[in-house]
Amino acid sequence: MSDQPSASNRSFSAYLPLFLLSLALLTTTGFQTLTLVNEATQLKTAIANQDKAVEEGQQMREKLQQLASQALALADQGNENAAMLIEAMRKKGINIQASPVTPPAEQ
């Protein structure tokens, strides 16, 4: 007979496969967490960078609304050029509503 144990007499420990499985799970979870934290930081940065552009767009919209209201007021007073401008804007689907004309705020 030989000195080597037969296949039926060998005993295996479950600790090594469980350890490797746990290590793989921990590594995957850690990598995913790190990736998500980096993406969240990038999203916050992108949103912060857009805030200034959104604010500038809002200011521009308010200025254009003021100009349009002033042009409408001039058209109502009988200015032909203002009336043509208002008519051209209405043909393009831009509706102007009269609003009280206020001087721009000083900065």
C-alpha positions as CSV (number, residue, x, y, z in Angstrom):
1,M,0.0,0.0,0.0
2,S,1.1,3.6,-0.5
3,D,1.7,6.2,2.1
4,Q,-0.6,8.7,0.5
5,P,-4.1,9.1,1.8
6,S,-6.9,8.2,-0.5
7,A,-9.4,10.7,-1.8
8,S,-12.0,9.6,0.7
9,N,-9.7,10.1,3.7
10,R,-8.7,13.7,2.9
11,S,-10.3,16.4,4.9
12,F,-10.7,20.0,3.7
13,S,-11.2,23.0,5.8
14,A,-14.0,25.4,4.9
15,Y,-12.2,28.4,6.4
16,L,-10.0,29.1,3.3
17,P,-12.9,29.3,0.8
18,L,-15.0,31.3,3.2
19,F,-12.1,33.7,3.9
20,L,-11.5,34.2,0.2
21,L,-15.2,34.7,-0.5
22,S,-15.4,37.2,2.4
23,L,-12.3,39.0,1.1
24,A,-13.8,39.3,-2.4
25,L,-17.1,40.6,-1.0
26,L,-15.4,43.1,1.2
27,T,-13.2,44.3,-1.7
28,T,-16.1,44.6,-4.1
29,T,-18.2,46.5,-1.5
30,G,-15.3,48.8,-0.7
31,F,-14.7,49.6,-4.4
32,Q,-18.3,50.3,-5.1
33,T,-18.5,52.6,-2.1
34,L,-15.5,54.5,-3.1
35,T,-16.9,54.8,-6.7
36,L,-20.2,56.1,-5.4
37,V,-18.6,58.6,-3.1
38,N,-16.5,60.0,-6.0
39,E,-19.5,60.2,-8.3
40,A,-21.5,62.0,-5.6
41,T,-18.7,64.5,-5.2
42,Q,-18.6,65.1,-8.9
43,L,-22.3,65.6,-9.1
44,K,-22.2,68.2,-6.2
45,T,-19.4,70.0,-8.0
46,A,-21.3,70.0,-11.3
47,I,-24.4,71.4,-9.6
48,A,-22.4,74.1,-7.8
49,N,-20.8,75.1,-11.2
50,Q,-24.3,75.4,-12.7
51,D,-25.6,77.7,-10.0
52,K,-23.8,80.8,-11.4
53,A,-25.0,80.1,-14.9
54,V,-28.6,79.6,-13.8
55,E,-28.5,82.9,-11.8
56,E,-27.1,84.8,-14.8
57,G,-29.8,83.3,-17.0
58,Q,-32.5,84.4,-14.6
59,Q,-31.1,87.9,-14.5
60,M,-31.0,88.0,-18.3
61,R,-34.6,86.8,-18.5
62,E,-35.7,89.5,-16.1
63,K,-33.8,92.2,-18.1
64,L,-35.4,90.9,-21.4
65,Q,-38.8,91.0,-19.7
66,Q,-38.2,94.6,-18.7
67,L,-37.2,95.5,-22.2
68,A,-40.2,93.8,-23.7
69,S,-42.5,95.5,-21.2
70,Q,-41.0,98.9,-22.1
71,A,-41.4,98.2,-25.8
72,L,-45.1,97.2,-25.2
73,A,-45.6,100.4,-23.2
74,L,-44.1,102.4,-26.1
75,A,-46.3,100.5,-28.6
76,D,-49.4,101.4,-26.5
77,Q,-48.3,105.0,-26.6
78,G,-48.3,105.0,-30.4
79,N,-44.7,104.3,-31.3
80,E,-44.8,102.6,-34.7
81,N,-41.4,100.9,-34.4
82,A,-42.3,99.5,-31.0
83,A,-45.6,98.3,-32.4
84,M,-43.8,96.5,-35.3
85,L,-41.5,94.9,-32.9
86,I,-44.3,93.7,-30.7
87,E,-46.2,92.3,-33.7
88,A,-43.1,90.5,-35.0
89,M,-42.6,89.0,-31.5
90,R,-46.2,87.8,-31.4
91,K,-45.8,86.2,-34.8
92,K,-42.9,84.2,-33.5
93,G,-45.0,83.1,-30.5
94,I,-43.5,85.4,-27.9
95,N,-46.3,86.8,-25.8
96,I,-45.5,89.9,-23.8
97,Q,-47.5,90.8,-20.7
98,A,-47.6,94.4,-19.5
99,S,-45.9,94.8,-16.1
100,P,-45.2,97.9,-14.2
101,V,-41.9,99.4,-15.4
102,T,-39.4,99.7,-12.6
103,P,-36.0,101.1,-12.9
104,P,-33.2,98.5,-12.7
105,A,-31.8,98.0,-9.2
106,E,-28.4,99.6,-8.6
107,Q,-25.7,97.1,-7.7
